[in-house]
Amino acid sequence: ILSLDLWSFRIKSLAQQRSGVTILNNVIDLNNDEKTVIKVDVAQKGRVNIFIMTIDGNIVDYHERSELDIGEHFYTWDGSNRNGKKIARGMYFVRIVGDGFDETRKIMVVK
């Protein structure tokens, strides 16, 4: 190889993550009002709970949904706590619990 274009890339199709839980935009910049999107593909009808937590397990935000039908469901999080205040920068965890799955994903918040 005599040369390589470092700035050339191709976008692949969206890869489904384990148990039908996918985090879109897992690095958010609060100064730009970015949001993360949590996609949950429900294989069987049931309840889904979504927790946003700090590294030490404190719950920052909580989404509870009633019975969900089979299919894709999308939730957003804007980097704020339950009181609507912007959180500190750092690593946060998203835990998604539903019938037949219990998954944890990471989100990085920058400012």
NORSUL-V564047 format. One record per pair of residues at least 24 apart in sequence whose ideal C-beta (glycine too) atoms are under 6 Angstrom apart, sorted by the first residue. I is the first residue (numbers start at 1). J is the second residue. Records with the same first field share a line. If there is no record, write none. Layout:
I: J + J
This chain:
19: 101 + 103
21: 96 + 103
23: 105
26: 107
27: 108
28: 79 + 109
29: 110
30: 79 + 86 + 111
31: 111
35: 76 + 78
36: 77 + 107
37: 74 + 76
38: 75
39: 74
40: 73
41: 72
42: 68 + 70
44: 99
45: 69 + 70
46: 98 + 99
48: 98
49: 97
50: 75 + 96
51: 95
52: 77 + 92 + 94
53: 93
55: 91
60: 87
79: 109
